[in-house]
Amino acid sequence: MITRRELLASGLRNSALIALAPTLPGFLARTAHAAGPEKEGRILVVLQLEGGNDGINTVVPFQDDGYAKYRKALRLPRERLIKVNSEVGLHPAMGDAGKLLESGRLAIVPGVGYSNPSRSHFRSMAIWQSARLDEGDHTGQGWVGRGLDEGSATRDGTPAAILIGPNDPPPAIRGRRSVCTAMDRLNDYALSHKKAEAEAKPISPPAATEDDLGQFLRRSLLDAYTTADRLEAIAGAGDGRASYPESELARRLRLTAQLIKAGLGTRVYYLEQGGYDTHGQQLPRHAPLLAELSTSLRAFLDDLAASQLADRVLVLAFSEFGRRVAENGSLGTDHGTAGPVLLAGPCVRPGLHGAYPSLTDLADGDLKMAVDFRRVYATVLESWLGLASEKALGGTFEPLPLLHG
């Protein structure tokens, strides 16, 4: 019988986990062996812009006659926009996103949504997180979790997906088999009992008669010990010379970068930025949010580039819906439908992908959907992570040509 201290001090952490590989429950082992080829080492970072981002004032179709017609008070001066092309520009607060665009690290997909759209925050977010349009299919599992179910477990026992934030893991990253968790700071993953008791706790070899579940729990305990120790080491090491702005989103992206640089096997990191429900006084509220998003995202990618890891990371930013084309009487905008999705990283084909929906040819006052959101998801699952997408998305959706290679 060996103790945790002896196991970890022996320098045989990885070999110990490999030696215990046969204790993986049979149903998990069978699923892992059946998984298709995956893109080794690639990571997806999902940014959820909560509240319904006004995509029209984020990616601005300044040449469309409808923009001046419907946005009299909220219209952004075209000379201040960061030009994407001759017809579309980014919000002036998104200067750092403009730098990403210039350096070939930002792709924009306009008009992303789904058929028969809902203007309810809760239902629309459930649709985006589950990748299912039928409310009866919103059962607690999501597109990321189901996608990760189709792949193999992480090599080092770390969760396949982590929410970086104070909330519980969202449905998007929950799966039937893949493991997810949440953390807001490195010490959130510390084991709850006293360190001395944990180190003295004996870890016995599996009994010959132990069932699959017992063997799986024993493996999970070892994985938890190992992961907690690794995170403790990351916290002590710091993050070097990385420079980030002072904001909550930047802090969480900085933590994400620390975990990536430490070599954790986690494949998907999920983050949330709130505040986008701009029914009133939108101009002074929207600009700081987009500035926080833009500066934090550039700092994150520059940090990874300095560590020669940026090529392994793709960022996907979305909101549950856009806003109405016409401004309201409170100098804001109300719940709409389709909106832009942003993808960032050295792997993207930069620029605007597809035509911007017309602001004069509308569907009940809203933009008409140009791209089904599940095609974006199919792109990141199949083309980036190398995972099958049909079960994750509840159907076959053609990936978009958004990525290199």
Secondary structure as the mmCIF struct_conf table of DSSP 4:
data_model
#
loop_
_struct_conf.conf_type_id
_struct_conf.id
_struct_conf.beg_label_comp_id
_struct_conf.beg_label_asym_id
_struct_conf.beg_label_seq_id
_struct_conf.end_label_comp_id
_struct_conf.end_label_asym_id
_struct_conf.end_label_seq_id
STRN STRN1 ILE A 2 THR A 3
HELX_RH_AL_P HELX_RH_AL_P1 ARG A 4 ALA A 9
TURN_TY1_P TURN_TY1_P1 SER A 10 GLY A 11
HELX_RH_AL_P HELX_RH_AL_P2 ARG A 13 ALA A 19
TURN_TY1_P TURN_TY1_P2 LEU A 20 LEU A 20
HELX_RH_3T_P HELX_RH_3T_P1 ALA A 21 THR A 23
BEND BEND1 LEU A 24 LEU A 24
HELX_RH_AL_P HELX_RH_AL_P3 GLY A 26 ALA A 34
TURN_TY1_P TURN_TY1_P3 GLU A 40 GLY A 41
STRN STRN2 ILE A 43 LEU A 49
TURN_TY1_P TURN_TY1_P4 GLU A 50 GLY A 51
HELX_RH_3T_P HELX_RH_3T_P2 GLY A 55 ASN A 57
TURN_TY1_P TURN_TY1_P5 THR A 58 THR A 58
STRN STRN3 VAL A 59 VAL A 60
TURN_TY1_P TURN_TY1_P6 PHE A 62 GLN A 63
BEND BEND2 ASP A 64 ASP A 64
HELX_RH_AL_P HELX_RH_AL_P4 ASP A 65 TYR A 70
TURN_TY1_P TURN_TY1_P7 LYS A 72 LEU A 74
HELX_LH_PP_P HELX_LH_PP_P1 ARG A 75 PRO A 77
HELX_RH_3T_P HELX_RH_3T_P3 ARG A 78 ARG A 80
BEND BEND3 LEU A 81 LEU A 81
STRN STRN4 ILE A 82 LYS A 83
BEND BEND4 VAL A 84 GLU A 87
STRN STRN5 GLY A 89 LEU A 90
TURN_TY1_P TURN_TY1_P8 PRO A 92 ALA A 93
HELX_RH_AL_P HELX_RH_AL_P5 GLY A 95 GLU A 102
TURN_TY1_P TURN_TY1_P9 SER A 103 GLY A 104
STRN STRN6 LEU A 106 GLY A 113
BEND BEND5 SER A 115 ASN A 116
HELX_RH_AL_P HELX_RH_AL_P6 HIS A 121 SER A 130
TURN_TY1_P TURN_TY1_P10 ALA A 131 ALA A 131
BEND BEND6 LEU A 133 ASP A 134
HELX_RH_3T_P HELX_RH_3T_P4 GLU A 135 ASP A 137
BEND BEND7 THR A 139 GLY A 140
HELX_RH_AL_P HELX_RH_AL_P7 TRP A 143 ASP A 149
TURN_TY1_P TURN_TY1_P11 GLU A 150 GLU A 150
BEND BEND8 GLY A 151 GLY A 151
HELX_LH_PP_P HELX_LH_PP_P2 SER A 152 THR A 154
TURN_TY1_P TURN_TY1_P12 ARG A 155 ASP A 156
BEND BEND9 GLY A 157 GLY A 157
BEND BEND10 ALA A 160 ALA A 160
STRN STRN7 ALA A 161 ILE A 164
BEND BEND11 GLY A 165 ASN A 167
HELX_LH_PP_P HELX_LH_PP_P3 ASP A 168 PRO A 170
HELX_RH_3T_P HELX_RH_3T_P5 PRO A 171 ILE A 173
BEND BEND12 ARG A 176 SER A 178
STRN STRN8 CYS A 180 MET A 183
BEND BEND13 ASP A 184 ARG A 185
HELX_RH_3T_P HELX_RH_3T_P6 LEU A 186 TYR A 189
BEND BEND14 ALA A 190 ALA A 190
BEND BEND15 SER A 192 HIS A 193
HELX_RH_AL_P HELX_RH_AL_P8 LYS A 195 ALA A 200
STRN STRN9 PRO A 202 ILE A 203
HELX_LH_PP_P HELX_LH_PP_P4 SER A 204 ALA A 207
TURN_TY1_P TURN_TY1_P13 ALA A 208 THR A 209
HELX_RH_AL_P HELX_RH_AL_P9 ASP A 212 ALA A 237
TURN_TY1_P TURN_TY1_P14 GLY A 240 ARG A 241
BEND BEND16 GLU A 246 SER A 247
HELX_RH_AL_P HELX_RH_AL_P10 GLU A 248 LYS A 261
TURN_TY1_P TURN_TY1_P15 ALA A 262 GLY A 263
STRN STRN10 VAL A 268 GLN A 273
BEND BEND17 HIS A 279 GLN A 281
HELX_RH_AL_P HELX_RH_AL_P11 GLN A 282 ALA A 306
TURN_TY1_P TURN_TY1_P16 SER A 307 GLN A 308
HELX_RH_3T_P HELX_RH_3T_P7 ALA A 310 ARG A 312
STRN STRN11 VAL A 313 SER A 319
BEND BEND18 GLU A 320 GLU A 320
STRN STRN12 ARG A 323 ARG A 323
BEND BEND19 VAL A 325 ALA A 326
TURN_TY1_P TURN_TY1_P17 GLY A 329 SER A 330
BEND BEND20 LEU A 331 GLY A 332
STRN STRN13 HIS A 335 HIS A 335
BEND BEND21 THR A 337 THR A 337
STRN STRN14 GLY A 339 ALA A 344
BEND BEND22 GLY A 345 GLY A 345
TURN_TY1_P TURN_TY1_P18 PRO A 346 CYS A 347
STRN STRN15 VAL A 348 VAL A 348
STRN STRN16 GLY A 351 LEU A 352
BEND BEND23 GLY A 354 GLY A 354
HELX_LH_PP_P HELX_LH_PP_P5 ALA A 355 SER A 358
BEND BEND24 LEU A 359 ASP A 361
STRN STRN17 ALA A 363 ALA A 363
TURN_TY1_P TURN_TY1_P19 ASP A 364 GLY A 365
STRN STRN18 ASP A 366 ASP A 366
HELX_LH_PP_P HELX_LH_PP_P6 LEU A 367 MET A 369
STRN STRN19 VAL A 371 ASP A 372
HELX_RH_AL_P HELX_RH_AL_P12 PHE A 373 ALA A 378
HELX_RH_PI_P HELX_RH_PI_P1 THR A 379 TRP A 384
BEND BEND25 LEU A 385 LEU A 385
HELX_RH_AL_P HELX_RH_AL_P13 GLU A 390 LEU A 393
TURN_TY1_P TURN_TY1_P20 GLY A 394 GLY A 394
BEND BEND26 GLY A 395 GLY A 395
HELX_LH_PP_P HELX_LH_PP_P7 GLU A 398 LEU A 400
BEND BEND27 PRO A 401 PRO A 401
STRN STRN20 LEU A 403 LEU A 403
#
